[in-house]
Amino acid sequence: MCSRSVSAVRKEVDVAVIGNGPSGIFLSLLLSGHWPYFSSNGGSHEHPNHILTARLAEQPDVPLIKQDLDYLSEGLEGRSGNPVSLLLDTLLLPNTDIGEEHPSALEWRHQEAGSISHIVFGSGSPGGSWHEMEKSARSLSSVNWLELPVYSFQEWLQEYKVAKSDPDHICFDSVVSGGVYSSSGSQATDTGSGAIGDGGRVDLRSMAAYYADYVEKMNLGKNFLNRVTVTQVQEINRRHPCNSFSTDSDVSSNEDEEESEEEMECKFYSLVDDSSSLDHSEVDDCQSKGYMWRIQGTRRGKEGQREEVSVCAKKLVLACGVGGSPRMLGVPGENLGFVKHSFSSRHMEGVKGPVMVVGAGLSAADAVLLALSKGLEVFHVYHQSTDDPSLMFHKMPPQLYKEYCHVFGLMKGTVRNPLYHSLPLHNVLKFEQGGECIVQSGSGDDETQKNISCALALVLVGSVANLDFLPRHIASKLGFEDDQPISSKRNPVNIDMFSFECENVPSLYAMGPLVGDNFVRFAIGGGLGITHSLLDEL
């Protein structure tokens, strides 16, 4: 039996970033010394926000990253609740939400002296979860809302355009022409599987490749540790609660006295923080140099070898998104084999009976479209009314999102399909062996239950962040609600609005979907606030 070799990677950096998606990539760009400056475009294109223009003109030679972000972002409004994210978006994409096209008001200069040492961890290739999405699907946003500064998606296309007949490469011609293609590059007829071009929407396979190549093009690769599963994060230089009172054996104690809050907290930490795996000599060395965090993980080599990774950092940034764990319904039978909490085309291969889709988001809509395209009967269960203004469909222009508006029409009954059954204001009570699903509508005297038999049940009701690598006592106090899972809408990470530092955990930062910025155009804004803060502290 041959054994696989185990080697070790040890690094010490100023900043460690967990997550190599667009947020982490953009933060790496800034930490590598690529800084934005206000540009008037030679006076040929004036920014439509005259107040912001006047404020920026006060210090035209000072990089945005060193200016007063609170002052600059004052009064800005938009689709993000984070003012710094709005500021960056306003400068990169002026008035884009009302359909206007203006050039970016930023120019980028490389300041080698401004670089901050850092490492970006990712479980796969740069681009993060974009590599895990259904490759033949289209982006929700237009490509100019997804691309990163300095090196545009169009430039990438020009440099790496390949023949669409090569199945091992991206079908770039489909992106340019707006044709309809399958993921292999051959012409396809199913418009739900990848029509590209309307409103600048792009196939996800191309976008994922762009993000991966962006890292190399911008010479950021040396800062990335890809294919790493982060297994444990430890605070190594903060006072432990057990140090807040004496535990010496010669101190008398009264067993009848109630334990203080500090003593109970110490016991709790001792139970949840397993330090048995600590390399104390390494930790002591990192502590002596002022590092605050130790990140451990395992990297998979291309030949199957395994590397143990250990990085000590002064600051830690969470940029890992909220797609780590699917949200559960919490009903009996949810762990049965026919119940899935994510989907791809392979989940419907060989399915012969009806499919139940639970949820009213875009993932649920994608599942409905895929099932119908395969001629499967669909029972669509969701707890909202179709009049609920929180439904994403109400905000989607029909001319740009034809497939989603088609599903919304099915939900409302304005579009008919004999294979589709809409069940609004319904909740799942339980799943049973043999594919039986019990759903309920109403409550009290109006309560009605239905039994639905299905071959596959897809529960697509959102996701929560997987932060299992964090110590329990830290993860439990990250959000606005203690001890609740972190999610973009229900419980984002509680941060300072301008530095993006966690309010309850000094030297820990968060950005992107973790703080409610779900769209790439806003998610990258956290990088501006974080780098601005780090320049003051490091």
Number of C-alpha atoms within 10 A of each C-alpha: 3 4 6 10 11 13 12 11 14 11 13 18 15 19 25 25 27 23 26 31 28 28 30 30 29 24 26 29 23 22 27 22 17 22 23 23 20 20 21 19 14 7 8 7 13 15 22 14 13 10 13 19 18 12 14 22 14 9 13 13 11 14 17 20 19 17 13 13 19 15 11 19 20 13 11 14 13 15 12 19 14 24 24 28 27 22 25 25 24 25 22 21 19 21 17 14 11 7 8 10 11 16 14 19 21 21 17 15 13 14 13 12 8 14 17 19 15 25 27 26 29 26 21 20 23 31 25 25 20 21 20 13 15 18 21 22 21 24 19 19 17 16 19 18 18 22 19 22 18 16 13 15 20 13 12 17 16 10 9 13 14 14 13 18 14 12 12 9 18 23 24 20 17 23 20 14 10 16 16 22 24 19 21 17 21 15 14 15 12 13 16 18 23 26 24 23 20 15 13 19 24 28 28 22 23 23 22 23 18 24 26 21 18 26 22 12 13 14 12 18 19 11 20 22 21 20 18 24 20 22 14 16 20 20 19 19 18 11 9 13 16 17 11 11 10 10 12 7 7 7 7 8 9 7 7 6 7 9 11 9 9 14 18 14 16 17 13 15 17 14 10 11 13 11 10 7 7 12 9 11 9 14 20 13 12 21 19 10 14 14 24 22 26 26 23 21 20 20 25 16 14 8 8 11 13 17 17 16 20 19 21 31 26 23 23 25 23 21 30 28 31 24 17 14 14 18 17 15 16 11 11 12 16 19 14 14 12 20 19 17 19 17 18 14 11 8 13 17 9 7 15 13 15 21 27 26 26 27 22 25 16 18 19 24 24 20 25 25 19 19 22 16 13 12 12 19 20 25 21 25 24 24 17 17 16 19 9 10 11 11 16 13 22 14 9 14 11 13 10 17 16 15 18 22 19 18 22 20 15 18 23 16 14 10 13 13 11 7 13 22 17 16 20 18 14 21 20 22 17 17 23 15 10 12 21 18 20 16 18 19 19 13 8 7 6 7 9 12 14 13 12 15 19 21 16 22 26 22 24 25 20 22 20 23 20 18 23 13 16 18 17 16 14 15 20 16 20 24 23 16 15 12 14 16 22 29 23 21 14 13 19 24 28 22 22 15 18 20 21 27 26 23 18 16 14 12 18 22 24 28 31 28 26 26 29 22 25 18 16 19 25 29 27 29 26 32 30 26 27 23 21 22 17 17 14 8 9 10
